[in-house]
């Protein structure tokens, strides 16, 4: 390493230059400027998506002229990148609309609604970025618990795998949708993908909480729900893709389809022109939205405590022609309760009970 680079690190990172030995004391590890490596490895892989991060003897992804990292970890970068990705993601989602013919339209949202969408997404992304950088944060705070540090590393790796999986599902869905016969398959797949970023426009802080929960506590159903919706679209089952209240709806005329998996909802609808108006008149659709609240409450257990039992009782009720067998289950009544409170419309408690009959 050249002397100018040594001086750069010394001045801007506040390192102690031990001239007699030709090394730098970085206050956490000892750096050898002659080999551009530390004497000991970084205890964490700070960015599992970067090949440079796996060289744990290098400094700042081997790019000291661009990055400085006095603690030995890059924390602020993860927070800023997360804020940028999710801020732009929710802003892009806010520009999507679907016309009466099912054509997906996107227009840049340069107004207060677009600013709110960016702000919501940025807060979600910053929180997720901080969570991703939790190994570095714990180390910076002086936490030495192997359990906590190990858990943080597992979490970081899991978030990396989850992010790549969601991106892969989106790409695969758009490729599959491109060959859909209605000519809108690609656009609908793109809108489904951005449904991962889309947050409740009716409640700023509610949307922020929704986004954080969606990609942490609810990541299992979010990933599966996104994948199932992409498959339905590729298969030509989906007529339209709509956004409302932070949920992504794939609407269809197929009477057999009615399933909520996280914030992705596949549901049968009648003909409509404006979905925001239509949803307030269709109790089935509002009921399915109600399940998103239980998804946030039950988190990783949702698919096992509610999803699987609901799927079975719905199948059995259809087989026996006894709709009350399904409608009276506690998880179905819970969804009705949440939907009634959120939408604030007169509720049909005879067909969509809240109390057990």
Protein Blocks (a to p, Z undefined) as FASTA:
>chain_A
ZZklmmmmmmmnopacdfknopacehlaccdfklopafbdcfbdfblkbmklmmmkbgeh
iiaklpccfkopafklmmmmmmmmmmmmmmmmmmgccdfkopacdddddbfklmmmmmmm
mmmmmmmmmmmmmmmmmmmnopabfklmmmmmmmmmmmmmmmmmmmmmmmmmmmmmmmpm
nlpmmmmmmmmmmmmmpccfkbmklmmmmmmmmmmmmmmmmmmmmmmmmmmmmnomambd
cdeehiacdddfbfkbccdehjbccddddddfblmlmmmmmmklmmmmmmmmmmmmnmmm
mmmmmmmmmmmmmmmmmmnopaklmmmpmklmmmmmmmmmmnopacdfklmcfbdZZ
